[in-house]
Amino acid sequence: MVGPLSLHDLPEGLLHDLIGLVKSESNGIRGASKRLREAHDAKITAWNIRGQPPYASYSSALRSSSSVLATVLRSPNLRDISIGDSDFEGDWGAYAYGSAVLRAMQSAGRADDLHGLHLYGLGTPIAVTVTDDLSVSIRPFTALRTVSINCFEDPSAARSILAAVGSPLPHLTSFRLMECSLMLSGPALSSALDRMPMLEDLSFNTCDLSVEAAAAIRHAPSALRRFKLTDFTYNGPHEVLATSINALIPRLEELDLTYCTGVMLGAGAGIVKLELIDPSYAVPTAFINDLAALTSLRSLKVGHADLDYFRLAAALSDLTGLTELFIMWGQIGADAATVLASTLVCLSDLRSLTMAQTSLRPESVAALAGALGRLTGLEKLCLCECTAEEANAATADGGFGSEGAAELATALERMPCLTSVNLHSNNIGPAGLAAIAPSLAALTGLIDLDLSGNKLAGHGRHAALRTAVKALTRLTGLDLKHNGLSADFFAELW
């Protein structure tokens, strides 16, 4: 027998609706409204402050919204605050309002309650007084665990916000600076890192990096385990940046260097997750050779237009603990596919395999099919946008076409654990659909299926697809767009 239900057991959204219902009734049940409000406030753990009026300062925001602020201060479980949102371009009132919230929490003696602070910038300049208010308001919150600074296209605002994290943060474990139009200086970065002795996760994305800042990266705290440096601007000597990153590698578990090449990985035996995807710079041969030394690696994402798949296959043969492999770009001919296939069969722990935007022709699929069929524990398979550089009759618009689909069908029949299959944009066509649909129908555990962009429309060829989809009773995600399928087909499907 289920015991009595407490108000505190109800979801926050339901409590909010009940409060509105009670308020619409007579004043005779004000006590019920108060109890509902208290239960609702106790549920609040995170608050996103956005879309506020353009307050001139935190004090005017405090005067205008005292009731909402009181609600927040009555929320003992509030731990996470996000301020600002780039969806509200030009509306920097959220920053003044955020300052009011932070100062109210401080006045109530709750500065140590806040563990997460996330600041989202705007595409327009922010009033200096507002930025200064917010900077001063942030400083007392030394118990923070997570800080992220995002999308500040105003350099002066970004610099002020970065300096606002001014006090020692002995508990901070994650710091992320993303999409900020700011030249990150060496002294500023060194000063920030010195205040974060327990930092485990450090991310820089779409930022400008000075030579001094590149050199300062190597002095990140010894607790660092995850480092991300992606899509940034750096015009200094490449050796400076590579030296700093290599100094971090021995202590890292996860490393994301998308759009950052020239790093050697020989000392990275502890890395379990590595991402290096770069379409424009050469992936050094030494990097591929170094992969074999990463004996703890579990997740690898690598991509380049000139990726040497023969060397990659040789390196992968030593990484038998891989559970995720993501390969992007490059041409996989029949010979390279044969070598890669011989390596894949050694990866018995593999659960997710993605080969995206690779030049994968029908003969390459044939070479890989046998290996795929032996990956009986694979849960996610993505072969998408496999555009052949030299189109032939079967693959006039790229992709492995109907021939490749027929080869893949035999492999799918031996992969019972698949929950996700993505064959987006491979020019499978009606003939390929007829070949592969029965194999898909046999994957009774399939949850997500993407066959978009495959020109599946064709007279009398839809019955197989309709049968397959209806057989997949666990399917929750189905993408069939850009196939020329009629409205009648979808009406019959459901």
MIPA-215432 format. One line per 8 residues: for each residue x, y, z of C-alpha. Coordinates in pm, whole numbers, plus 50000, padded with zeros to 5 digits. Each point is the difference from the previous one (the first is absolute). Layout:
N
X Y Z  ...
# end
This chain:
494
50000 50000 50000  50132 50344 49902  50033 50245 50287  49874 50363 49997  50158 50223 49736  50191 50304 50122  49988 50327 49808  50378 49978 49980
49964 49680 49797  49818 50178 49716  50187 50125 49690  50083 50370 49985  49777 50056 49694  49695 49844 50164  50053 50204 50314  50013 50316 49788
49665 49911 49840  49842 49921 50335  50109 50339 50136  49822 50171 49712  49688 49794 50060  49992 50081 50372  50053 50371 49935  49697 50003 49772
49776 49880 50283  49875 50189 50303  50226 50151 50263  49883 49737 50246  50277 49762 49892  50298 50235 50022  50170 49751 50233  49991 49735 49727
50152 50246 49754  50279 50079 50243  50080 49630 50054  50000 49938 49625  50233 50295 49946  50241 49875 50265  50005 49652 49845  50055 50151 49655
50288 50220 50118  50168 49700 50164  50009 49829 49660  50199 50277 49829  50360 49892 49938  50086 50208 49692  49887 50333 49864  50045 50145 49654
49985 50381 50013  49917 50129 49654  49784 50247 49813  49983 50259 50278  49918 50369 49948  50304 50224 49934  50063 50097 50361  50257 50275 50039
50164 49831 50299  49965 49714 50242  49833 50227 50257  49715 50091 49764  49957 49631 49916  49985 49919 50370  49732 50262 50063  49791 49888 49703
50003 49628 50067  50012 49955 50375  49731 49730 50001  50186 49776 49755  50326 50054 50184  49828 49903 50324  49888 49677 49835  50359 49920 49904
50125 50071 50349  49733 49765 50136  50137 49724 49775  50250 49815 50220  50103 49761 49722  50094 50264 49743  50349 49908 49881  50027 50109 49639
49939 50337 49830  50020 50089 49630  49999 50370 49910  49928 50136 49656  49913 49830 49675  50117 50078 49648  49641 49949 49876  49917 50340 50148
50228 50216 49789  50045 50346 50146  49814 49915 50320  50272 50031 50263  49751 50053 50282  50062 49641 50106  50346 50100 50121  49871 50273 50230
49731 49766 50125  50261 49725 50045  50211 50239 50205  49701 50065 50223  49943 49628 50053  50366 49935 50083  50020 50288 50246  49676 49895 50164
50137 49649 50047  50318 50145 50147  49806 50223 50240  49802 49699 50115  50325 49817 50082  49951 49751 49714  50310 50069 49791  50132 49650 50073
49679 49840 49870  50069 50090 49637  50199 49729 49819  49937 50079 49632  50016 50336 49820  49946 50028 49623  50023 50335 49821  49871 50045 49646
50097 50309 49807  49834 50196 49722  50092 50116 49654  49971 50367 50097  50206 50215 50240  49891 49987 50363  49984 50312 50217  50321 50030 50201
49812 50063 50324  49804 49677 49955  50312 49794 49931  50181 50154 50296  49702 49926 50227  50002 49637 49894  50377 49968 50041  49988 50133 50356
49701 49777 50080  50182 49682 49892  50314 50040 50212  49864 49881 50340  49888 49663 49858  50307 49795 50081  49819 49665 50041  49932 49967 49627
50062 49661 49839  49921 50093 49640  50042 50325 49806  49932 50055 49631  50030 50324 49804  49831 49987 49659  49938 50214 49694  50140 50336 50109
50065 50175 49670  50076 50324 50183  50373 49964 50094  49982 50248 50287  49707 49814 50156  50174 49665 49960  50318 50134 50158  49806 50147 50293
49808 49677 50059  50317 49789 49984  50163 50229 50257  49690 49968 50218  50099 49647 50089  50250 50176 50216  50003 49828 50334  50156 49661 50064
49763 49722 49898  50124 49700 50200  49706 49779 49901  49976 50083 49628  50027 49689 49782  49877 50127 49661  50077 50324 49813  49885 50064 49643
50059 50305 49779  49808 49972 49674  49931 50220 49700  50143 50319 50144  50157 50271 49783  50288 50037 50239  50375 49973 49954  50086 49786 50300
50322 50138 50151  50262 49801 50183  49977 50191 50331  49618 49981 50004  50000 49625 49938  50282 49932 50246  49825 50205 50267  49672 49815 49943
50162 49655 50008  50188 50083 50320  49665 50059 50171  49864 49657 49901  50218 49736 50169  49740 49720 49972  49916 50059 49633  49923 49674 49816
49829 50126 49683  50138 50290 49789  49842 50101 49668  50077 50273 49748  49782 50020 49689  49997 50269 49729  50235 50237 50184  50308 50196 49900
50318 49868 50159  50314 50210 50048  50347 49841 50000  50030 50070 50374  49664 49833 50065  50107 49697 49797  50310 49973 50218  49793 50043 50319
49781 49698 49924  50276 49765 50114  49967 50138 50355  49644 49876 50044  49939 49836 50341  50125 49647 50053  49640 49886 50061  49913 50064 49633
49850 49693 49828  49804 50140 49704  50128 50264 49756  49824 50143 49696  50153 50249 49755  49792 50030 49684  49932 50237 49712  50224 50279 50130
50216 50271 49847  50374 49982 50064  50272 50156 49786  50305 49927 50215  50267 49729 49965  49830 49663 49988  50275 49848 50212  49900 50215 50300
49644 49872 49997  50101 49640 49932  50250 50007 50286  49737 50123 50244  49745 49739 49899  50257 49721 50012  50086 50108 50355  49636 49937 50100
49954 49668 49825  50153 49766 50263  49729 50094 50252  49701 50015 49761  49712 49758 49955  49818 50194 49726  50154 50220 49730  49813 50187 49725
50228 50173 49748  49753 50045 49715  50157 50249 49758  50330 49980 50189  50278 49787 49853  50370 49935 50052  49976 49845 50345  50188 49684 50090
49824 49753 50227  50268 49754 50104  49971 50094 50369  49620 49973 50007  49958 49645 50122  49723 50107 50239  49778 50166 49739  49663 49823 49961
49833 50246 49760  50169 50179 49709  49857 50225 49728  50206 50135 49710  49793 50106 49701  50151 50253 49761  49907 50045 49633  50273 50246 49904
50328 49912 50170  50208 49688 49960  49960 49731 50265  50363 49913 50075  50116 49645 49934  50157 50003 50345  49656 50063 50152  49857 49688 49836
50298 49799 50117  49957 50134 50354  49645 49864 50018  50133 49651 50065  50149 50125 50328  49661 50114 50134  49919 49665 50157  49722 50142 50221
49814 50161 49709  49628 49923 49988  49867 50272 49768  50175 50127 49685  49873 50263 49757  50235 50081 49713  49951 50159 49662  50192 50157 49713
49967 50019 49624  50336 49827 49953  49974 49754 50286  50225 49698 49941  49763 49713 50070  50273 49738 49962  50198 50156 50287  49684 50060 50200
49901 49633 49968  50344 49892 50120  49972 50228 50305  49645 49887 50083  50106 49637 50018  50167 50076 50335  49697 50185 50142  49790 49698 50082
49818 50181 50282  49828 50251 49770  49626 50033 50054  49944 50298 49765  50164 50069 49663  49912 50306 49790  50172 50048 49663  49933 50302 49780
50113 50103 49651  50259 49834 49781  49976 49741 49727  49960 49636 50097  50075 49791 49694  49948 49626 49978  50357 49922 50111  49984 50238 50298
49657 49862 50091  50138 49646 49999  50280 50097 50239  49760 50196 50219  49760 49707 50008  50272 49767 50128  50055 50245 50287  49633 50052 50085
49948 49632 50074  50257 50036 50282  49795 50273 50169  49763 49767 50181  49902 50268 50257  49888 50248 49733  49648 50133 50064  49986 50303 49768
50144 50033 49647  49967 50310 49783  50146 50053 49653  49880 50339 49878  50070 50183 49674  50248 49736 49894  50040 49898 49639  49852 49654 50048
49922 49824 49671  49795 49678 49962  50315 49786 49984  50122 50161 50323  49671 49914 50171  50038 49645 49878  50345 49980 50161  49869 50141 50328
49675 49802 50014  50161 49680 50121  50172 50180 50287  49684 50190 50095  49808 49676 50022  50247 49874 50258  49949 50303 50225  49705 49833 50165
50009 50231 50303  49977 50322 49795  49713 50225 50112  50043 50304 49774  50094 49994 49630  50028 50316 49793  50109 49989 49636  49885 50340 49875
50080 50226 49706  50244 49747 49858  50049 50198 49679  50219 49841 49734  50235 50244 49830  49949 49841 49658  49632 49939 49941  49895 49702 49790
49665 49881 49873  49910 49836 50328  50100 50298 50213  49931 50293 49773  49960 50235 50293  50257 49839 50226  49950 49756 50284  50038 49625 49984
49669 49960 49818  49780 49696 49966  50296 49765 49957  50154 50109 50328  49661 49974 50172  49968 49640 49886  50346 49921 50141  49915 50172 50327
49675 49805 50034  50187 49675 50058  50199 50160 50281  49693 50147 50173  49845 49656 50023  50281 49899 50239  49989 50311 50223  49711 49937 50244
50106 50258 50261  49959 50304 49774  49781 50273 50148  50097 50279 49758  50063 49987 49623  50082 50311 49794  50038 49960 49622  49929 50363 49912
50079 50119 49643  50143 49691 49833  49784 49991 49687  49858 49663 50101  49701 50038 49768  49694 49773 49965  50206 49695 49899  50234 50038 50297
49702 50051 50228  49845 49672 49884  50329 49825 50080  50057 50148 50344  49646 50034 50138  49961 49633 50110  50329 50021 50192  49884 50319 50172
49668 49839 50090  50190 49725 50182  50167 50252 50234  49724 49983 50259  50198 50206 50254  50038 50298 49765  49908 50334 50159  50133 50252 49744
50007 49962 49621  50119 50265 49752  49949 49932 49629  49968 50365 49896  50137 50130 49671  50007 49663 49823  49753 50051 49710  49781 49716 50120
49691 50099 49800  49918 49746 49730  49685 49836 49867  49911 49682 50186  50313 50005 50221  49853 50142 50321  49837 49687 50137  50333 49868 50132
50071 50324 50186  49649 50015 50143  50028 49640 50119  50340 50061 50155  49890 50310 50192  49688 49830 50134  50212 49706 50117  50224 50230 50205
49773 50038 50300  50266 50170 50217  50074 50270 49742  49975 50353 50142  50208 50190 49743  49941 49970 49624  50142 50239 49738  49879 49957 49641
50023 50359 49875  50138 50094 49657  49892 49674 49842  49712 50120 49784  49754 49784 50193  49635 50096 49961  49754 50103 50267  49801 49685 49915
50299 49787 50096  50021 50156 50347  49623 49975 50044  50017 49627 49925  50310 49960 50219  49816 50100 50316
# end
